[in-house]
Amino acid sequence: MIDGAATLASRIRAGDLSAGDAVDICLDAIDRVNGELNAVVQLVAERAREEAAAADKRQAAGESLGPLHGVPVTIKDCFATEGVVTTVGTTGLRSFVPEADDVTVTRLRDAGAIVVGKTNCPEFLMGFESDNLVYGRTVNPFDTSRTCGGSSGGEAAIVAAGASPLGLGSDSGGSLRVPAHFCGVPTLKPTHGRVPITSSVFPSSGPFSRLRAVGTIAPTVEDLRLALGILAGPDGRDPWAAPVPLADPGAVDIADLRVAVYTDDGITAASAETASAVERAGRALEKLGASVAIERLPVAEQAVELYTGILGGDGGSGLRRVLEAVGTTEPSPLIANMLAFLSGNVPPASEYADRLARWDRFRLDALTFLDRFDVVLSPVAAEPALPHGTTFEHINAFGYVFTHNLTGWPAAVVRGGTSPEGLPIGVQIACGQWREDRALAVASHLEQVLGPFPAPTIAA
């Protein structure tokens, strides 16, 4: 299995490993597992090897090196990548080749990273399963009869299988956190506005843009921390990206934290094993001196109804326009299900305006909770990885992640347990706006004390 990005970057910089070696190791690992997973849908092996050779020459010449110098990375297939097919899982973009990188891809490249491939996602990111009519279905490396999640499911699957040291993804309704939970790997959804969401392929507009965040999935929390420092900061295009300095997770004293723990959001209680994993995480923090209380975030029970109401306020007309604009005449079953659901959920304009006002009250009530707590531990979803084709009917199980697309808070995920079926169980760690330092500090500690856990059955 390949090292994480932070370790690889350190080894390359020290001369223990060349960029060419790192890329070859990554490509070999992808080759061993991807036939079963179908996680990497575009591979740019020769280009990556050429870039690695150039990186090694720069290092030999004594040039300055970026923090990801020579590190291979994978990119979710919703981000524009110059010269590499980018489809967002829709047939209308099957042959679309962008002429430039999206801003976050540019930032990774500028830091020295080498893109080796693109990873699978649901059509237009609409679903908790990475399955589409362009590339087909990505499976879970722990159980091929189960989904890897979505929409950043290809990233989670290839990272979990030990074949990618860092993956770029996005999260508009749990799209980083659910795959991380289903596949047993760490992730961080940053504060909304921390990383620009500017995109030439998947532009967000209206309320949907305020639900979306860009982050990474990686083998370790240290990798997430490294990547955040590279991706964060305004780009002059996203009007909501804010110039808020990053605080140091190393300066966080867990003993000073006030932690709320809940395993029932008032809509769907977590499975016994999921609840046990979250409660165990709370006890681990308590052992370090943190003040831990069993108390539910009071807005949590509103999350599913409010999130789906905001997302579907136009009855799916916006999504239909996008499909038409890119030339997609046959949507995937996931999109067809979504459109059928949205078509029956069209409110009068006054009711939709009230939903937006309720969203403001939701955020205010959540912030009031932070008068008494610094960290909120909860499940990521009520259950571990679901069988293929069943996530839509379990939509109420995902209110735990919808909550923090609505709050806009940073939320990390680390593995906290294993189900009786051998599936990973993640723990969600949410903190107030701009406090990624707390989320990462807690995630790092839990990563150290809750494992080790069994590896997936499909592994490099």
C-alpha positions in Angstrom: 0.0 0.0 0.0 1.3 3.4 -0.9 2.3 5.9 1.8 0.1 9.0 2.5 1.0 12.3 0.9 2.8 13.8 3.9 5.1 10.8 4.3 5.7 10.6 0.5 6.5 14.3 0.3 9.0 13.9 3.2 10.7 10.9 1.6 11.0 12.5 -1.8 12.4 15.7 -0.3 15.0 13.7 1.8 16.1 11.8 -1.3 14.8 8.5 0.0 12.5 8.2 -2.9 12.3 9.9 -6.3 9.2 11.4 -7.8 9.5 8.9 -10.5 9.5 6.1 -8.0 6.5 7.5 -6.2 4.5 7.8 -9.4 5.4 4.3 -10.5 4.4 2.9 -7.1 1.1 4.6 -7.3 0.4 3.5 -10.9 1.3 -0.1 -10.0 -1.0 0.0 -7.0 -3.9 1.4 -9.1 -3.3 -1.4 -11.7 -3.5 -4.1 -9.0 -6.9 -3.0 -7.6 -8.7 -0.9 -10.1 -9.9 -3.8 -12.2 -12.1 -4.8 -9.3 -12.9 -1.4 -7.9 -13.5 0.7 -11.1 -12.5 3.7 -9.1 -10.0 5.4 -11.4 -11.8 6.2 -14.7 -9.1 8.2 -16.5 -5.4 7.3 -16.1 -2.7 9.6 -17.4 0.3 7.3 -16.8 2.8 8.6 -19.4 2.0 12.2 -18.7 2.5 11.6 -14.9 5.8 9.8 -15.6 7.0 12.7 -17.7 6.1 15.2 -15.0 7.8 13.1 -12.4 11.0 13.0 -14.4 10.9 16.8 -14.7 10.3 17.1 -11.0 13.3 14.9 -10.2 15.5 17.1 -12.5 14.3 20.3 -10.7 15.2 18.7 -7.3 18.6 17.6 -8.6 19.2 21.1 -9.8 18.6 22.5 -6.3 15.4 24.4 -7.2 12.9 25.2 -4.6 10.3 22.5 -4.0 6.7 22.7 -3.2 5.1 21.0 -0.2 3.7 18.2 -2.4 6.8 18.0 -4.7 6.6 14.7 -6.6 3.5 13.4 -4.9 1.0 11.6 -7.1 -2.6 12.6 -6.5 -6.0 11.6 -7.9 -8.8 14.0 -8.8 -12.6 13.5 -8.6 -14.1 13.7 -12.1 -16.0 16.9 -11.4 -12.9 19.1 -11.4 -11.6 20.4 -14.7 -8.2 19.0 -15.6 -6.3 20.4 -18.5 -5.9 17.9 -21.3 -7.8 15.1 -19.4 -11.4 14.0 -20.1 -13.7 15.4 -17.4 -17.3 14.1 -17.5 -19.0 14.7 -14.1 -20.5 11.3 -14.9 -22.8 12.5 -17.6 -22.9 11.2 -21.2 -23.1 14.7 -22.6 -19.6 15.4 -21.4 -18.2 12.0 -22.3 -15.5 13.5 -24.6 -15.1 16.9 -22.9 -11.4 17.8 -22.5 -10.9 21.1 -20.5 -8.3 23.6 -21.7 -7.4 24.6 -18.1 -7.4 23.3 -14.6 -9.9 24.3 -11.9 -8.3 26.5 -9.2 -7.9 23.7 -6.7 -6.2 21.4 -9.2 -3.9 24.3 -10.1 -3.1 24.8 -6.4 -2.2 21.1 -6.0 0.0 21.2 -9.2 1.7 24.5 -8.0 2.5 22.7 -4.8 4.3 20.0 -6.8 1.7 17.3 -7.0 1.4 15.1 -10.0 -2.0 14.1 -11.2 -2.2 10.4 -12.1 -5.9 10.0 -12.8 -9.5 11.0 -12.4 -12.0 9.1 -10.1 -15.6 8.1 -10.5 -18.6 9.9 -9.2 -22.4 9.9 -9.7 -23.9 11.9 -12.6 -23.6 15.6 -11.7 -22.7 14.5 -8.1 -26.3 13.7 -7.3 -26.2 10.6 -5.1 -24.5 8.6 -2.5 -23.4 5.9 -5.0 -20.7 6.4 -7.6 -22.4 4.9 -10.6 -23.1 6.5 -14.0 -23.8 5.7 -17.6 -20.3 6.8 -18.7 -18.1 4.6 -16.5 -20.4 2.3 -14.6 -20.3 1.5 -10.9 -17.5 1.8 -8.4 -17.6 -0.8 -5.6 -16.6 -0.8 -2.0 -13.1 -2.3 -1.3 -14.5 -4.0 1.9 -17.4 -5.7 0.1 -18.1 -5.5 -3.6 -21.8 -5.9 -3.0 -21.8 -2.6 -1.2 -21.5 0.9 -2.5 -18.4 3.0 -1.8 -20.6 6.0 -1.4 -20.9 9.3 -3.3 -20.3 11.6 -4.7 -16.5 11.4 -3.9 -16.8 7.6 -3.9 -14.1 6.8 -6.4 -11.6 8.8 -4.3 -12.6 7.0 -1.1 -12.4 3.6 -2.7 -8.9 4.1 -4.3 -7.5 5.7 -1.2 -8.9 2.9 1.1 -7.4 0.3 -1.2 -4.0 1.9 -0.7 -3.5 3.1 -4.2 -3.7 6.9 -3.9 -1.9 9.1 -1.3 -4.3 12.0 -1.7 -7.6 12.6 -3.5 -9.4 15.9 -4.3 -13.1 15.8 -3.7 -16.1 17.9 -2.9 -19.1 17.8 -0.5 -22.5 19.4 -1.0 -24.5 16.9 1.1 -22.0 14.5 2.6 -20.1 13.8 -0.6 -16.7 13.6 1.1 -17.9 12.3 4.5 -20.2 9.5 3.5 -17.6 7.8 1.2 -15.0 8.2 3.9 -17.3 6.5 6.4 -18.3 3.7 3.9 -14.6 3.0 3.0 -12.9 3.6 6.3 -10.6 6.6 5.5 -10.1 10.1 6.9 -11.6 13.2 5.3 -12.2 16.9 6.1 -15.0 19.1 4.7 -13.6 22.5 5.5 -15.6 25.5 6.6 -17.6 26.7 3.6 -15.6 29.6 2.2 -12.3 28.2 3.3 -11.5 26.7 -0.1 -12.8 28.3 -3.3 -15.4 26.3 -5.1 -14.8 28.1 -8.4 -15.3 25.6 -11.2 -15.5 25.7 -15.0 -17.2 22.4 -15.3 -19.6 22.2 -12.3 -20.5 25.8 -11.5 -22.7 26.2 -8.5 -25.3 28.9 -8.3 -28.0 30.1 -5.9 -28.5 28.3 -2.5 -26.7 25.1 -3.8 -23.4 27.0 -3.9 -23.6 27.7 -0.2 -24.0 24.0 0.5 -20.8 23.0 -1.3 -17.2 22.7 0.0 -14.0 21.3 -1.5 -11.7 19.1 0.5 -9.6 15.9 0.4 -9.7 12.2 1.3 -6.4 10.6 2.3 -4.8 7.8 4.2 -4.1 9.8 7.3 -5.2 13.0 9.1 -1.7 14.4 8.6 -2.3 14.3 4.9 -5.6 16.2 5.2 -3.8 18.9 7.3 -1.1 19.3 4.6 -3.6 19.6 1.8 -5.7 22.1 3.6 -2.8 24.5 3.8 -2.4 24.3 0.1 -6.0 24.6 -1.0 -7.2 27.3 1.5 -7.6 30.9 0.6 -9.5 33.2 -1.8 -9.0 33.0 -5.5 -10.6 36.3 -6.5 -13.4 34.5 -8.3 -15.5 32.8 -5.5 -17.2 35.7 -3.8 -17.7 33.7 -0.6 -14.1 32.5 -0.1 -12.7 34.4 2.9 -9.1 35.3 3.9 -9.3 33.8 7.3 -5.9 32.5 8.6 -5.6 28.8 9.4 -5.0 28.0 13.0 -2.5 25.3 14.1 -4.0 22.0 15.1 -0.8 21.3 17.1 -1.8 24.2 19.4 -5.1 22.7 20.4 -5.3 21.2 23.9 -7.9 18.5 23.9 -8.2 18.7 27.6 -9.7 22.3 27.2 -12.4 21.2 24.8 -16.1 20.9 25.6 -17.5 18.0 23.6 -21.2 17.1 22.7 -21.9 13.6 21.7 -25.1 12.3 20.0 -26.1 9.1 18.2 -29.7 9.9 17.4 -30.6 12.9 15.3 -34.3 12.6 16.1 -35.1 11.2 12.7 -33.0 8.0 12.3 -31.1 6.5 15.3 -27.7 5.0 14.5 -27.2 1.3 14.4 -25.9 -0.2 17.7 -22.4 -0.6 16.4 -22.4 2.9 14.9 -23.5 4.4 18.2 -20.9 2.4 20.1 -18.1 3.7 17.8 -19.2 7.4 18.4 -19.6 6.9 22.1 -16.1 5.2 22.3 -14.7 8.2 20.6 -16.2 10.5 23.2 -14.7 8.4 26.0 -11.3 8.6 24.3 -11.5 12.4 24.5 -12.7 12.3 28.0 -9.7 10.3 29.0 -7.5 13.2 27.9 -9.5 15.6 30.1 -12.1 16.9 27.7 -15.5 17.8 29.1 -17.9 15.4 27.4 -21.7 15.5 27.5 -24.4 13.4 25.8 -26.4 16.1 24.1 -27.9 16.4 20.6 -27.3 19.4 18.4 -30.9 20.9 18.7 -31.3 21.6 14.9 -30.3 18.1 13.8 -33.8 16.7 13.5 -34.6 19.4 11.0 -31.7 18.6 8.7 -33.2 16.1 6.2 -36.4 18.0 5.6 -34.7 21.4 5.3 -31.8 20.2 3.2 -34.0 18.3 0.7 -36.5 21.2 0.6 -33.8 23.7 -0.3 -32.2 21.4 -2.8 -35.5 20.6 -4.5 -37.1 24.1 -4.4 -37.2 24.4 -8.2 -38.6 20.9 -8.8 -35.5 19.8 -10.6 -35.9 22.4 -13.4 -32.3 23.7 -12.9 -30.9 20.2 -13.2 -32.9 19.5 -16.3 -31.5 22.7 -17.9 -27.9 21.6 -17.1 -28.5 18.2 -18.6 -29.9 19.8 -21.8 -27.1 22.3 -21.9 -24.4 19.6 -22.0 -26.3 17.4 -24.4 -27.3 14.5 -22.0 -30.4 13.0 -23.4 -30.5 9.9 -21.2 -29.9 10.5 -17.5 -28.6 7.8 -15.2 -31.1 5.9 -12.9 -29.8 7.9 -9.9 -30.6 11.2 -11.7 -33.9 9.9 -12.9 -34.8 9.0 -9.3 -33.7 12.4 -8.1 -35.7 14.2 -10.8 -38.8 12.2 -9.9 -38.4 13.1 -6.3 -37.8 16.8 -7.0 -40.8 17.0 -9.3 -43.1 16.2 -6.5 -41.5 18.7 -4.2 -42.2 22.1 -5.8 -43.3 24.7 -3.3 -44.9 28.0 -4.0 -42.4 30.9 -4.1 -43.5 32.1 -0.6 -42.9 28.7 0.9 -39.5 28.4 -0.7 -38.6 31.9 0.7 -39.6 30.6 4.1 -37.3 27.6 3.7 -34.4 30.0 3.1 -35.4 32.0 6.2 -35.6 28.8 8.2 -32.0 28.0 7.0 -30.8 31.2 8.5 -32.5 30.3 11.8 -31.1 26.8 11.6 -27.5 28.3 11.4 -28.2 30.7 14.2 -29.6 28.0 16.5 -26.6 25.8 15.8 -24.2 28.7 16.6 -25.9 29.2 19.9 -25.1 25.6 20.7 -21.4 26.6 20.5 -21.8 28.9 23.5 -21.5 25.6 25.5 -19.6 23.3 23.2 -16.5 23.3 21.0 -16.8 20.0 19.3 -19.7 17.9 18.2 -19.3 14.1 17.7 -21.9 12.2 15.8 -22.3 9.4 13.3 -21.7 10.1 9.7 -24.7 8.1 8.7 -27.0 5.8 10.7 -25.6 2.7 9.0 -22.4 1.5 7.4 -22.0 0.9 3.7 -25.3 0.0 2.0 -26.0 -2.5 -0.8 -25.8 -1.0 -4.3 -28.9 0.7 -5.4 -30.4 1.3 -2.0 -29.1 4.6 -0.7 -32.0 6.7 -2.1 -34.5 4.8 -0.1 -32.4 5.4 3.1 -32.2 9.1 2.6 -33.2 9.8 6.3 -30.0 8.0 7.4 -27.9 10.8 6.1 -29.3 13.7 8.2 -26.0 13.7 10.2 -24.1 15.0 7.2 -26.8 17.2 5.8 -26.6 19.1 9.1 -23.1 20.4 8.4 -23.8 21.4 4.9 -26.5 23.6 6.3 -24.3 24.9 9.2 -21.3 25.4 6.9 -19.1 24.1 9.8 -15.9 22.1 9.2 -16.4 18.4 9.8 -13.8 15.7 9.7 -14.3 11.9 9.6 -12.1 9.2 11.0 -12.8 5.5 11.3 -14.1 4.5 14.7 -15.2 0.9 14.5 -16.2 -2.1 12.4 -19.6 -3.5 11.8 -20.5 -7.2 12.3 -20.3 -7.6 8.5 -16.7 -6.3 8.6 -17.6 -2.8 7.2 -15.9 0.4 8.5 -17.8 2.8 10.7 -16.8 6.5 10.7 -17.1 9.1 13.4 -18.0 12.7 12.4 -16.2 15.5 14.2 -17.7 19.0 13.7 -16.6 22.3 15.1 -17.6 26.0 14.7 -16.7 28.0 11.6 -13.0 28.4 10.8 -12.0 25.9 13.5 -10.5 23.2 11.3 -7.7 23.2 13.8 -10.0 21.6 16.4 -11.5 19.2 14.0 -8.1 18.0 12.8 -6.6 17.8 16.3 -9.5 15.6 17.5 -9.4 13.5 14.4 -5.6 13.0 14.7 -6.0 11.8 18.3 -8.9 9.5 17.5 -7.0 8.1 14.6 -4.2 7.1 17.0 -6.2 5.6 19.8 -9.2 3.9 18.1 -7.4 1.7 15.7 -5.9 -0.4 14.2 -8.6 -1.8 12.1 -8.8 -4.6 9.5 -7.7 -3.7 6.0 -10.1 -4.0 3.0 -10.4 -7.2 1.0 -9.3 -5.3 -2.1 -5.9 -3.7 -1.3 -2.8 -2.9 -3.2 
